[in-house]
Amino acid sequence: MSGWPAGYARHVLDVVDSTLAEAARMLPSLTGPTWILALEQTAARGRRGRSWATPRGNFAGTLIMRRTEEPGIAALRSFVAALALHRAFVAVTGQPRAFALKWPNDVLLNGGKVAGILLESTGAHLVIGIGVNLAHAPGADALEAGALKPMSLARDLDIDVDPEIFLEALAAEYALLETQFTTHGFAPIRRAWLDHAAKLGEVITARTMRDETVGTFEGIDESGNLILQTSQGRASIAAADVFF
């Protein structure tokens, strides 16, 4: 690890409603990319407005940065963040084979979900929220039907990682990949993400609020869309929940 990355600010809070909400409150005073870490969240928010609390010991972080590209390009940073998470996990555990990336924005540990990403655009800024089960995993009653089993580093790998230590690892990896992304574009990020993709070449199901597509996971395209080979031909899916 190369230490805390130059040019990135850091704010560590003991308790907050949500790091995403705190990011919105901080926007007027920001002068550069900033990481916010909450040691405890009381009103966190995920995809489609899903809510939960983040207990002490888990990682609840948000990166805020100015958006200089059009929204479609900026949104590809969900893959940058996922790849940074994968590398941070490997750095703190030393177990590269235990982790995989699930489209569009989850990280898996031994086949179960250990981390998730929520990316939002707020005016001229991009906000990347990240939650990681370091010490605790949600119970079955908190899961959607068909959701993967939640995992944690402490329970499933018997590895204790302090949230601030994990932030240092994640911030360092993200900064390196952000430089790669802004210098060379999405192509190298896409290749590296696919190297760690879960269920690549296997049959998966992509569900939206309106329909369901079943097919062989062939990869992601230059826009980050999921590519499935189905009985009706090749399908490109921009947004969905994936099940397998």
N, C-alpha and C positions, 0 to 999 in steps of 0.2 A: 504494500500500500504506500501511496505517496503522500499521505497526510491530507489535511483539509485543503480543498482546491482553491486556488487564488481566484478572487473575483466573486465568490459566492458568500453571502451573508448567512448567519445561522441564529435562530431564535429557539430556545428550549423553554417550554412552558410546563408548569406542574400539572395544572388542570385547565381544560378549556372545553367549551361546548363542542367545537369541531375545528380542526385545523383548516378546513376549507372556508369556514365562516371567518376564522381569524385572518386568513389570507385576504378575504374581501375587505376586512376592516383595515388591513395594513397597506392596501394598494396605493392610497394617496401619498404615502411617505416612502415608498420603495425607490431605491436608486440603482438597483441591479438585481440579478437572480438571488433568490432568498429561500432558504430551507426553514420550515417551521416544524418543530417536533413537539408533540404533546405527550407527557408521561401518562396522562389519563384523559380520555374523551368521554363526555357525557351524552352527546347528541350527534354522533357521526352520521354521515350520509353516504350511500353508495349508488350504484346504477339504478335507474328508474325510481329514484327517491327512497330506496330501501334504507332503513335506519337501524342503528345498533349502537351499543356502548363499547368503548375500547378499554378493557381493564388494564390496570397498572402492570407493567411487565411486557406488554405487547408494543409493537411499533405503530405509531400513527403520525405520519409525516406528510407534508405538502411542500412542493417546490413551486414557487411563483417566478415567472420570467416574462420579459416583454416579448410579445409576438410580432415578429418582423415579416413573416411570410403570410400568404393567404391561408385560410383555415384548413384546407385540405392537406397542405404540406405540414403545417404546424401539428395537425392531429397525428402524424406519423411518429411523434415523440412518445406515444404510448408504447411503441415497439422499442424505442431507445430506453425508456424507463424499465420495460420488462427485461431487456437484455442486461441492463445495469443491475437490476435485482438479482438475476441469475448469477452474475459474477460476484456480487456481494455475498450471496449465500455460499458460494464455493469458497470465497475468501475466509469467511468466519467458521465454516464447518470442515473444509478440506474434503468434501464428498461430492465431486462433480456429477457422479452418476445418479445421485438421489433426486436431482431437480430437473424439471422440464417446463416448457412454456406452452400454455394453452391459449389459443386464439379466443377472444381478441386481447385480453388483458389480465390473465391470471398466471401465477407461478405454482407449479405442483411439486409436492414432496412425496416421493414414493406413490404417486398416483392420486393423492388427495390434495386439496387446495390449501396452500400455506400463505399466499399473498394475493392481493388484488390491487388494481390500478383504476383510478377514475380521472379522466382528463376533461377539463372544461375550458372554454374560452370566455374571458371576461373583459369585454372591451378590447383594449390594446394589449392585454396580458393573457398568458396561458397559465393555467393552474393544474398541477398534476398531484392528485392525492394518492397516497400509498398506505395500505394497511398490511401488516405482517403479524402472523401468529408466532411470536417468539416464545412466550411463556404459556399461553393459553389458546385453546381451540374452542369455537362455539359448540354448544350442545346440539343434539339432533333436532330439538324443538325449534331451533333458530334457522333451520335450513328449508329451502324450497324443495318441492318434490323433484326427485331426480338429480339433485345437486351432489357433487362429489363430497366424500368424507373430508371434513376439515382436519388439518394436521397442525402440529406445532413443533418447533425445534426442540423444546424442552421435553415434551412427552414422547415424541417419535424418534428423536435422535439422541436424547439424553445429553443435549448440549444447551447450556445456559448462555445467552448473549444479551448483554445490556443494550437497551434501545439507543443510547447515545453512541455506543461502540458500533452498532449496526448502521447508524446514520453516517458515521465517518466513512465506513466502508462503501456505503451506497453513494454518498456524495462524490467520493473520489472516482468511482467507476462511472457514474453518470457524467461527470465533467469530461472525462476522456471520450466517451461515446458522443456527447454533444458536440465536441470539437470535430470528431469524425463526421458526424451528420451534417454540420454546417459547411464542412470543407469538401466532402465527397458525395453528399447526397444520401438517399435512402438505400441505394443498392448494397453497400457493404453491411449495413444494419440488417437488411432483409436476409442476406445470405447467412449471417451469424445467427439471426433469430431462428431460421429454418434448421440450422444445425442442432438446435435444442428443442424443436417443436414436438409436442406430444401427439401421438397417433398419426404422424405423417405416413401416408400410404395405406391407411386403414379406413374402414367405413365409420363415419360419424354422422351425427344429426345436428342440423342448424335450425333453431326455432326462433321465429319472430312472433309478434303479437297476433299476426294474421295467418302465417303458414309455417310449414315444416319442410325442410329439404334433407334428404338422406343421400349420401354419396361418399366416394373415396376422397379423402383429404389429399389434394395434389400439391398444395402450397398456398402462398399469398402472392398477389400481383404487385405491380409497382405503386399501387395506391393503398396497399395494405388490405385489400379485399380478400376474403376467404374463397379459395377455388376448390370446388367439388366436382368430381366426375360422377354424374348421376345417370339413371336409366334413360333420361330425356336429353342427355348431352352435358356439356360443360356449363357449370353455374358459377357466377361471380356474386358473392354476397357481401354487402357493405357493413351490415350490422345484424347481429343475431346472438343468441346464447347457444353455445355448443354443448352437446351431450354425448357421452360415450360410455 
